[in-house]
Amino acid sequence: MEQPLLYYSTNLLAPHVPFHEALLRGQAPDRGLYLPVSVPQIPLDEIYSYSAIPYPDIAFDVMRRFLPDEISGTELEVLIRDAYDFPVPLEKVAGRKFIMRLDQGPTASFKDFAARMMGRLMQHYLDRSGKKLLILTATSGDTGSAVANAFYGMDNIQVVVLFPESEVTDRQRKQMTTLGKNVHVLALDAKFDDCQALVKQAFSDPDLDHLSLSSANSINIGRLIPQTVYYFYAFSRLRMENHPEQIIFSVPSGNFGDMMGGILAKKMGLPVKKFVIATNANDEFPNYLASGNYEKIEPSRNCISSAMNVGHPSNLARLVALYGGMMDEKGIIHRAADMAMMRKDIFSVSVSDQQTRETIREVYQDYKVVMEPHGAVGWAGMMEYLKGNPADRGNRQLCVSLETAHPAKFPEEILRLIGLDPPLPVSLEGLEGKPEFVKTLPVDYKDFKNYLINTF
Ligand SMILES: *Cc1c(COP(=O)(O)O)cnc(C)c1O
């Protein structure tokens, strides 16, 4: 039998735990984030063999290495086939420059990849132990709908989603509120940060211990592991046979969960030449990479790539840990990371709203490819990198930029920029006529706490 892989906390004060415990807890008791004690390795010839197998098979081969012995191969395979029943298109833009559309899942953002797998794994472990869980999540749009959709109808999990009423589009709201059953949606006349603060306070309130609260945002290791898979997938589909190549990825980033999936994939053995980490005007990370000094941005800046309006990425502590440093949950660095190594692997740039809009317009004009604001930040970041690195500009270098949401989630902006109303994907059809289940709540912790105690 293989030794079970254990998970440690980035704050280094909590005991190591097996995967299922890290998954059900979300955050470690010392407020750190869980990471595997050693990153599983995949030999290059096995990575090459992925070219011949479909997405769910790659997902199985990659993910089983993170949870040896915890779940049988057959059980894991069933969960994976059920979770990944949608396509993952790689669309050529020019030469060997591609975008990977991660927007074909049921809620049309890349968050479906992680939420669907995390939900199924949680249900699996809860079924075995007979326990129940109450998931609390604050959302600025995409997380709430992906999580609500992924957990909808599960017997042993209740979900409470808090969202800022005025910061979410009609379409995004209806993706959450038209579900019902075990999905409880609370609208607040507040900012996203206020919703987040209520959730955090509930997690640290001993009066609520009996509710078995857990979190579904990207601090949960169960959301990161599934996000390693599509990096392997892109490489497997686009690499040239008999040619030892290295791929460049560009990742539009907010809380850095998506990007951490990529970094883990590289640490597992995927031949990545460079990660471009593209942020919007929230430029705390590019500044940190350049200077080694970290300063979060408070309050975060509002940009049209709204899912990336993050002034302190919650996964940054994990990145720092993988490069030998230590950052606590407040963003204070206790041991410096190997910045030279980080700069070798990562290029980072902040992209303004103006640049984002120009990119959407230009890419459509030049290549007839429709991007939405988040994907456009990724593409613009990649172009910035190539501008400064002429050796990688040629047609031989394979580059993939991640498109993290479907353009139909942002119809007004796209219509204004390129005069086109992006057609709705099947998953977003039929929301208009459905009844909505939503409760409004004042921004007050006492009210929120009473709601939780009286409802569950
Ligand atoms: C959440 C989100 C992002 C940012 O991903 P992180 O993992 O938080 O960096 C980017 N684009 C879209 C559309 C998102 O929903």
The ligand as an ORCA input file, in Angstrom:
! r2SCAN-3c Opt
* xyz 0 1
  C     -12.700     33.770    -10.328
  C     -12.388     34.261    -11.682
  C     -11.083     34.657    -12.057
  C      -9.947     34.705    -11.080
  O      -9.528     33.414    -10.700
  P      -8.632     33.252     -9.387
  O      -8.490     31.784     -9.217
  O      -9.376     33.893     -8.270
  O      -7.338     33.929     -9.673
  C     -10.862     35.039    -13.373
  N     -11.866     35.063    -14.271
  C     -13.128     34.695    -13.953
  C     -14.177     34.776    -14.984
  C     -13.434     34.275    -12.656
  O     -14.692     33.923    -12.355
*
